[in-house]
Structures are given as structure tokens and as C-alpha cells.
Amino acid sequence: MGCEAGKSLLGLLEGCGPTMARMVRKQICIDADLERRLEAMASSRRISQSEIVREALSAFFDSEAAEYRRRAEAAERFLERGKEIGKLLPPGWKPLSRQQAHERRHIR
């Protein structure tokens, strides 16, 4: 059963106030150490444990997206450098096939 904010007094009493109108209830399992740390942080910051979990998930997904962008940009730079190197090669140059490279390796 999801939170139906503002529709009933019961919803408000259960902690599903107006700010949670689009929230979905999830159940997670954590070990005793994480539980203790979560309780302590929520208490010291005077916010709910759910808010701590939401912030942590948001930060995790933001960092994952940033890492994906960083890797995509690095790949793009790598490909651009490859294009620049290709411009320096003599006209008609072709890379060796696997077989040609193998044969040349054994000639030396």
C-alpha cells in the first residue's frame, strides 16, 4: 500500500504528508552496524532515516552518472586522438591483418 498524501488524516499520521505524494514505499535489509549508523545520523541531523537513505541513493546515482559521463568523454577524446594520428599516416597506409602481423613477428 503506497502513501496517499493529504487524502486522509490516517495518511498524515503514518508520516505520508504532502511532500511524499510521489514517493514509493520500499523495504530494505541492512546489517546491525548500518542500522546503528543510520539511526545515529538521522538523530544528529534531525531528519528521518528514510531521508538519509534517499540522499544516499541520490548521491550514488549522481556519482554513477558522473562516472559514466567522464568515461564517455575520455572515449571521445581517445577516438579524436586516433583520427588525428590517422592524418599523419602516409597515403594508402593500411594496418596489418592479424595473419600479416603474425608472419612478420616470426620473420625477425
PEZIZI-V222274 format. One record per residue. N is the residue number from 1. RES is the residue in three letters. PHI is phi in whole degrees, 0 to 359 (999 if undefined). PSI is psi in whole degrees, -180 to 180 (none if undefined). OMEGA is omega in degrees with one decimal (* if undefined). Layout:
N|RES|PHI|PSI|OMEGA  N|RES|PHI|PSI|OMEGA
//
This chain:
1|MET|999|127|-178.7  2|GLY|271|171|177.8  3|CYS|281|130|175.7  4|GLU|245|84|-171.7  5|ALA|299|136|171.6  6|GLY|74|-2|-177.0  7|LYS|273|-22|-180.0  8|SER|207|160|175.4  9|LEU|296|-37|179.1  10|LEU|300|-41|177.9  11|GLY|299|-40|178.1  12|LEU|291|-39|-179.9  13|LEU|292|-29|178.9  14|GLU|279|1|178.3  15|GLY|88|14|179.7  16|CYS|257|67|-177.0  17|GLY|284|-176|-176.1  18|PRO|304|-31|-177.9  19|THR|287|-12|-177.7  20|MET|257|18|-175.4  21|ALA|305|-36|-177.3  22|ARG|253|18|-179.0  23|MET|276|152|175.8  24|VAL|240|133|-179.4  25|ARG|283|132|176.7  26|LYS|232|149|176.8  27|GLN|244|131|179.6  28|ILE|233|158|175.8  29|CYS|246|130|178.0  30|ILE|228|158|179.9  31|ASP|280|173|-174.6  32|ALA|298|-37|-179.7  33|ASP|294|-45|177.8  34|LEU|297|-38|178.4  35|GLU|299|-46|179.8  36|ARG|298|-45|-179.7  37|ARG|293|-39|178.1  38|LEU|296|-46|178.7  39|GLU|299|-44|-178.1  40|ALA|296|-44|-179.0  41|MET|293|-44|-179.9  42|ALA|298|-41|179.5  43|SER|294|-45|-177.7  44|SER|292|-33|179.5  45|ARG|270|-8|179.7  46|ARG|58|44|173.9  47|ILE|227|168|-177.5  48|SER|286|157|174.9  49|GLN|298|-36|178.0  50|SER|300|-40|179.6  51|GLU|295|-39|177.2  52|ILE|299|-46|-179.6  53|VAL|296|-43|177.9  54|ARG|299|-44|179.0  55|GLU|298|-42|-179.1  56|ALA|295|-44|178.5  57|LEU|295|-42|179.4  58|SER|298|-45|179.0  59|ALA|297|-40|179.0  60|PHE|298|-50|-178.6  61|PHE|293|-36|176.3  62|ASP|297|-42|-179.5  63|SER|290|-36|176.3  64|GLU|297|-43|179.3  65|ALA|296|-41|179.4  66|ALA|295|-41|179.3  67|GLU|294|-41|177.7  68|TYR|299|-46|178.5  69|ARG|298|-42|-179.8  70|ARG|298|-44|180.0  71|ARG|292|-39|178.4  72|ALA|296|-41|178.5  73|GLU|294|-39|178.1  74|ALA|295|-40|178.1  75|ALA|295|-40|178.8  76|GLU|297|-43|177.6  77|ARG|297|-41|178.9  78|PHE|299|-46|179.7  79|LEU|295|-39|177.9  80|GLU|296|-42|177.7  81|ARG|297|-38|177.8  82|GLY|298|-40|178.0  83|LYS|296|-41|179.5  84|GLU|295|-41|178.3  85|ILE|296|-39|179.4  86|GLY|301|-31|179.4  87|LYS|290|-22|-178.5  88|LEU|275|-13|-176.9  89|LEU|283|151|179.9  90|PRO|296|151|178.9  91|PRO|302|140|178.5  92|GLY|80|0|179.9  93|TRP|293|137|176.1  94|LYS|230|144|176.2  95|PRO|292|153|178.2  96|LEU|289|147|171.8  97|SER|285|168|178.7  98|ARG|300|-43|-179.3  99|GLN|297|-45|179.4  100|GLN|298|-43|178.9  101|ALA|297|-41|179.0  102|HIS|297|-45|-179.8  103|GLU|296|-43|-179.8  104|ARG|295|-33|-178.9  105|ARG|295|-37|-177.5  106|HIS|274|-12|177.7  107|ILE|287|-36|-175.5  108|ARG|289|none|*
//
